[in-house]
């Protein structure tokens, strides 16, 4: 059986991306805006992270559900094109997950409107236990929490490094965190979990619940990692963004790449920040994933 570098369990999405001159408003001059351009591209948390890992040379396997519609076929074909093993895909008689993404050209930021059928939920019994247990790393999200927690437990019991994309807070978030070796939180999650708005103090409070590396992405402020009692903060690279869609997912993929090659914590953050920054200069989530050379081109070396 193939031993994968990274197995990813979680979400994918087909994105309908609309570029606008500015964000719309309910009244005034911005209440009607002409669309500058539009395109269809693929994304989703786990799919984009795995595509980043694959673009950087890792062997990857995707585990998740797609719809039986044209978008499901599009997603499967995109992953196959990116050299990701798709034998862990389960097809459902439902519409594939999709998102409508509005990008404001004046600032390069985006708003995401999404929908995902409940019928796409991955079940724990559908997980490829042997593939997960033999991987070098497992990456999970919090979309289908039953499957994510079950996968994390399989990986944890097998001694596999488990990383995460934790983007929301539910009554099962602590349960998910407990199965993860290195939780990687979206910026708004640590404050919601701890009541502490300062990211460093929030990570230190989370240390009481988790003894491993704790990481949070901070958008334009870069990223932060708590290693034992030592905090590493890496600022974001100065770029002019054209599309921030998928930047956090690319960060996680590059984080995994740097982790598996043995980089020091500060270097892991720097490399992941650079990869995320490159992705922000390109349109699309999966379409914007960088190579190792792309990311390293931003990093100044002595």
Secondary structure by P-SEA (a helix, b strand, c coil): cccccbbbbbbbbbbbccccccccccccccccccccbbbbbbccaaaaaaaaaaaacccccccccccccaaaaaaaaaaaaaccccccccccccccbbbbbbbccccccccccccccccccccccccaaaaaaaccbbbbcccaaaaaaaaaaaaaaaccbbbbbccccccaaaaaaaaccbbbbcccccccccccccaaaaaaaaccccccbbbbbbccccbbbbcccbbbbbcccccccccccaaaaaaaaaaaaaaaacccaaaaaaaaaaaaaaaaaccccccccccccccccccccc
